Amino acid sequence: MSNWDVEDLKRRSTGGWRPQTGIEAQQGRPYRLKPGLANSLSIPLDPGVNMEGWLNPYSLTQYNAALNTSQSVLVAPANLRRTYLVLQNQGPGNAFVAFGASATAPTLLANSNCLQLVSTQAYEQVGGGSMDPETSLPKPGLFVSPDYITAITDTSNTTLLVLEGVFMLSRWANIIAAHQKG
């Protein structure tokens, strides 16, 4: 026989919600459980959220480009649907980047026609966009160069990190078509 009142211990140890911080005390309960809701909350969330508001018509690609000291290298092809761009020099030398032209490194006799990125420096172009009210499709590509991008370096073993965001028209068209079907 035990002198413990097990029912009393259960009741005292499994009390209701109490705030743990001042923020929780100000905000109150996070949610109130309804009958049967506890079982649904124990199921893990689906990591591939596939709701209308979460479908993303954009794609982001990241890659490294090894630069050359004697001739320019094409680091990104021309793309009219480019909506975001980051170029970061991974070092150890300087990277000279040109848009829509062949990059040239500066010499004692001539300046470069390029944007110079020192080691670890980054350059970012952020796109904007608007919706066409007649077609309900976005208009991507504002403020981001659609030209091809070349680069050259003054030190061997220099690489350039490229992050390119692209508007995927076919993905967005599928979203619109599914929405119109209802």
N, C-alpha and C positions, 0 to 999 in steps of 0.2 A: 504494500500500500504506500502511496505517495501523499505527502502533505501539500503537494502543489495543486493549485486550482487551475487546471489546464485551460478550461474555457475562459477564465479571466485573463490568463496570459495571452491567449490568442486574440482576445478582444483588444487588449492594451497594445500589443505589438503590431497589429495590422489595422491601425486607425486610418482615418481618412487623410486626404491631402492636406499638407501643411506647407506654408512657404519656407523655402530653404535660404532665400536671399531677400534683400530689400526690394529688388526688382520684381521678384515673384510676388511679394506682398502687395506691391502697387498694381501689378497686372491682374492678379487673381488667378483662379484655376485655369489651366490651359484648355481644358474641355470637360464637359460633363458626360459621363458614361451613360448611355441608354441601354436598356436590356438587349443583350445579344451583341452589343458593340465590342465588348472586350474580346470575343473570339475573333472578330474581323481585324482587330488591331494587332493580334499576335501573328498574323500572316505577313511575311516580309513584303515590302513594296517592290513592284516590278521596276527594275532599273531601266528598261526600255520604255519610257513613258510614251504612249502613242495616243495622245489626245489632240484634238484639233488645234488648241492653242499652243501646243508644244512642238508641232512639226516645223522643222527648220529648213528653209530653202537655200541655205548657205552651206558651203563646205570649206574647211580650213586645211591646208596642206603645208607641211613643214619639211624642208630638206636642206642639205648642205651642198654648196658648190665649191669645188676646189679651184682656186684662181691661179692664173698663169702670169709670169713676169714678162713674157715676150709678146703675147697677143691677147686680145680681149676674149672673154668666155661668155657665152650666152647663159645667164643664170635663170631667166624666166622668159618664156615666149610671150608674144603679144596676146592679150586676152581682153576682149571688150566687156566681159562679165566680171572682171576683177573689181572687188568692192573693198578690199583691205590688203595692205601690204606692209611688211616689216622686213627690213634688211639690217642684219647685224654682223659687223666684222668680228670674226672669231680669232683674229690675230694670226701670227705675231706682227705682221706688217700693216701698212695702210692699204685700204681697198678704195679703188676709184670706180664709181658707179655711174653709168650713163643710161638715159632713157631714150629709146628710139634711135640710137647711134652707136657706133663702135667706140668703146672706151679707150682713151689714151692716157698713159701715165705722164706726169709732168717731167720735163727735162730742164737742163740749164738754159736752153734756148727757147723753149715753148711751154706755155701753160697747159694744163689738162682741160679737157672739155667736160669734166666729170664732177660729181659730188664726191668729196673725200671723206671717208670714214676711218678714223684712227682705230687702233685696236680696242675692241669691246664696245665701240660706239654703235648706236642703232639709229635707223631712220624709219619713220612710220608714216604711212598715209592711211587715213581713216575715211572710208566712204560714207556718204550719206545716201539718202534715197527718198522717194516719195511714191505714193500710190496713185495710179491712174484711176480716176473715179469711174470711167466707162468700162474698163476691162477688169478692174479689181486686182491688177497685177502691179507689183512694185517696179520702179524704174531704178535699177542699180547703177553703180559706176561713177557717181558724182565724186569729185575731188580725188580720185585715184587714177593714176596714169595707166591707160590700157596698152601703152607701147611695150615693145620687147625691151628687156633690161640686160645690159652687158656689164662686165666688171673686169678689172685688171688689178694687179698688185705690184708693189715694189720689193716684196720679200717672198721668197719661196715658202711653201707650206702654209700659206694664208688661205683661210676658208671663209665663205660668206654664208650665214644662215638666212634662209628665205622663208618667210611665212606669208602665204598667199590665200586670201579669202575670196571665194568665187561664188557668184549667184548661180544656182542650179535651176535653170528655167524649166526643165522637164519635171523636176521634183515639185516645184511650185504649181505647175499646170496640173499635176496629179492631185494636189491638195485642193485646188479650186474645183476640179471636176468631181471629186468625192464630196465636197461641201454642197455643190449644186444638186447632186443626186439626192441629198438629204439623208 
